[in-house]
Amino acid sequence: MNEITCKLLVIGAGPGGYTCAIRAGQLGIDTIIVEAEKPGGTCLNVGCIPSKALIHAAAEYETVAQAADRNSVLGISTAKPSLDFAKTIAWKDNIGRRLNGGVAGLLRRAGVRLVAGYARFRDGKTVEVETQSGPQMIRAETVVIATGSEPVALPFLPFGARVISSTEALALTEIPKKLVVVGGGYIGLELGTAFAKLGAAVTVVEAAPRILPQYDGDLSDPVARRLRALGVSVLTGAKAKALVADGTALEIETAGGERKTLDVDKILVTVGRRPATSGFGLELLDLDMDAPFIRIDDKCRTSMRGISAIGDVTGDPMLAHRAMAQGEMVAEIVAGHRRAWDRISIPAICFTDPEIVTVGLSPSEAGQTGFDIKTDLFPFKANGRALTLDREDGFIRTVARADNHVLLGIQGVGAGIAELSAAFSLALEMGARLEDIAGTIHAHPTQSEGFHEAALKSLGHAIHI
């Protein structure tokens, strides 16, 4: 069997893997990256990017549909719209192809060798790759595991036929008339909201007492109100039990213990993701695990010398931008740079309608630090830009220490608020205080003024509320 060698081998070309490989190539490291599918991983191909494209298309369609109903407060009316969903999907897929090509081009420019195929460890330094032309052996000084994650299936609702994961949901060729979403977390609600705007009758089944249980109620309440306005039926405290009627209905148990059935065309199961740790010979290695995840230190090193791991396979938060930051760091460590993971915050965004952004500690989390806490919020109903967008639901909230006013966390919910995540993260990474935010001129009219006003309010002198 032909054997090739390299200094750095990266397994998986998702955001973390390709970032690691590109940065390593820039630093002159002889690097090979192995990927069985298209470059870009889940995020680019069947996750972040295609879902946001579908969400945008759905929002555009809803805007036109509202105008056709003569319900537009802007005074705009039009004929009833039609939807060529095949064209929508083609547009979404073209974005993926463009980004696939972009990643492949960046790898080439950095001098990284891309090997297409399925990798399997032979030992801690050697990987066998099943390529179209046959097996290829690769030996490396350092190996980075960046295999990502995959959707979790329910034993009584295995994927197939009418039961789909987010991957299949983003590949549908027609809008399901009746869609049941099992799991009211961010993935289920992002996709459920999009399909509701496109005309599907959507029902969300969530076992917790409320949707988005990972967020506090103040942040999830505006999303719940919007779902009701869209006609989405939300069943909280309810559990999916079984497929019935040859798969055309789902039996659930309501919060009150009642059994009922929901007619379905598709059942979208979004109960979480798990690390992709099987199928590539991980059992041949002696890696310490943290439950299902690979345990790493502050340099992303595993318990085996010469093997690092990054991204979803290493635990929460399972976010592409965390993986990218880890990948860049590992490449620089391999190049001899002094680096360690010292991030203060990793922004998390829920692309529902309205969007949710969280950075740092929530009020309840901050309260557990032992410090006295100051927390205040500024509602978008008092923000001029939000009113001009006809989207006044939501707010921006600051969480700071009471003694020195250092920011510990920032949260917000509102239309388009995802674009403020960088400002929130920057404030925490730079150790900003409430006075720093209050003393920064925020452009008018923008939604970012809510950040300014929340800080002013916490300092006792808000202007616009």
Secondary structure, DSSP 8 states (H G I E B T S, - for coil): --EEEEEEEEE--SHHHHHHHHHHHHTT--EEEEESS-TTHHHHHHSHHHHHHHHHHHHHHHHHHHHHTT--TT----------HHHHHHHHHHHHHHHHHHHHHHHHHTT-EEEESEEEEEETTEEEEEETTEEEEEEEEEEEE---EEE--BTTB-SBTTEE-HHHHTT-SS--SEEEEE--SHHHHHHHHHHHHTT-EEEEEESSSSSSTTS-HHHHHHHHHHHHHTT-EEEET-EEEEEEGGGTEEEEE-TTS-EEEEE-SEEEE-S-EEE--SSSSGGGS---EETTEE---TT-B-SSTTEEE-GGGG-SS--HHHHHHHHHHHHHHHTT-------S---EEE-SSSEEEEEE--HHHHHTTSS-EEEEEEEGGG-HHHHHTT----EEEEEEETTT-BEEEEEEEETTGGGGHHHHHHHHHTT-BHHHHHTS---SSSTTHHHHHHHHHHTT--S--
